[in-house]
Amino acid sequence: MVPLLSSTITGERIWAEIDVRQLKENLRLIKKFVRGRKILLAVKADAYGHGAKEIARYLKGEVDYFGVASVEEGIALRENSTREAKVLVLSPVPYEKIPQLLQYHLIPTVTETTFLKILKEVAERKKKKIPVYLEVDTGMGRTGFLLEEALKVIPQILTHPYLKLLGIFSHFPAADSDPFFTRRQIASFRDFISHLPKKRRCLLSLANSAGLLNFPTAHYHLVRPGLLAYGIKPEVKGKGAFFSRIKPVLSLYSRVVNLRRLPKGTSISYGRRFILPRDALIAVVAAGYGDGIPYALTNRGEVLIRGERAPIVGAVCMDLFMVDCSHIPKVEIGERVTIIGEDGKEKITVSEIAFWANTIPYEITCRISPRVRRIFKDGDKILEMR
């Protein structure tokens, strides 16, 4: 039987291992690649499923900002991880949450005028300086001020006695797929900042993971890696040694809980969507869509057992799925199953699973359920479990 990482996790039905050492190495490589620009690490959605509060704690002093999606996520970092780090709320904040922004020293993003008006009123009433970022829309078509509107709003922030403009950012929607459109965005942003007041300095940020890799002119003062920091590589070409040294931080494992030799013609799982074309050894794996395994992997995905690929057969269930391991010798109940990660010479990446499931890599890790135990490691040493 393949040995587990530690006897302390022998009883787990499904678990994720997060390698903090590799995360730090990925960040070191990114910093070197962007030549010392400041780093905002996206830890929204529980750090893309990797464990935000733990990662923020282990990365104390390693990054310049943590990026979250909501006030609630920011509060969770403050209460469980870090009281000192700069935490930027990247998405629009409900007006009712503004007092909590101040209470927990979170940095809001200003994306529209009503929020700015209320923020100014609260700041004046409390006589408290509030740092803010401004979002401009260069082509995302989601949130943020259009560029002409932003040029009218910025003086309102700069002249207000209780607001401080820390930075301005915009989003790339297609830095990995549409270079022509992305270059237009960069040009628009460059023209926009040429109209900013010359004596007022703030951090400018444009590049996400794909942007910082594909468009060095978009690095500006602050880059915002997400997927890349976690070792999930966007579509790029020609990054050489740097790119090869970026490695996944998360691995996902389960185990075989049943083995059955079934005859040709047997139907497998709900809906009878797979009929055995021959006699087969079917392994039942203790993971399912309740744990975040995409239902779309029905009759499509693969896992690793004893260093061999085994195809998923039949519909993925809530808590279980089945694989054909007829070609793998000496499989036993209790065997480790690699869903994401390496086993021997084989590996299954998040991007590969996303391809099978007809989705994006972000969704694969974000959907890993809270009931999946997270095990945080420094190399082979277990740091903690959640």
Disulfide bonds with the S-S distance in Angstrom:
none
